[in-house]
Amino acid sequence: MKKNQLQSGDEEQKNDELIQELNQKIAASLWLQFVGQFAEAIYLSQLAKLQPESNEEIINLVGQWMLTVGQALEDIGQTRQNLTSEQKAQIEAQIQGIQGDALQAIGSALQVVASEEMLIDYLNDNSEEVTS
């Protein structure tokens, strides 16, 4: 019976180590997403300085920055969760991740509205070409 308990304990430890490793990989993946979103926000900002902007383009840019900040909050929360075993700190980190997700959702919604408005403007401006 003790042998089975030892095997079970070993399996549980291996499982815990695998879970920790996967959580670290998830955190690293989230940071990679942040780098891409941050680069996109910077390039969109630079582009906005070089050409005239419509209200829709400004809204799209604001949405991108909200996505970027939200991604950073989520990443920090996930990283904090991985670095602590204290329950209170993990809960706080989860709350931070949720706040990041919410900010990303708002940013995405702004981009959807802006993109829809840009499409409507384009279709109105080119309605003769589209129907021909």
HELIX and SHEET records of a PDB file:
HELIX    1   1 LYS A    2  LEU A   50  1                                  49    
HELIX    2   2 ASN A   55  LEU A   83  1                                  29    
HELIX    3   3 GLN A   87  ASP A  125  1                                  39    
HELIX    4   4 SER A  127  THR A  131  1                                   5    
END                                                                             
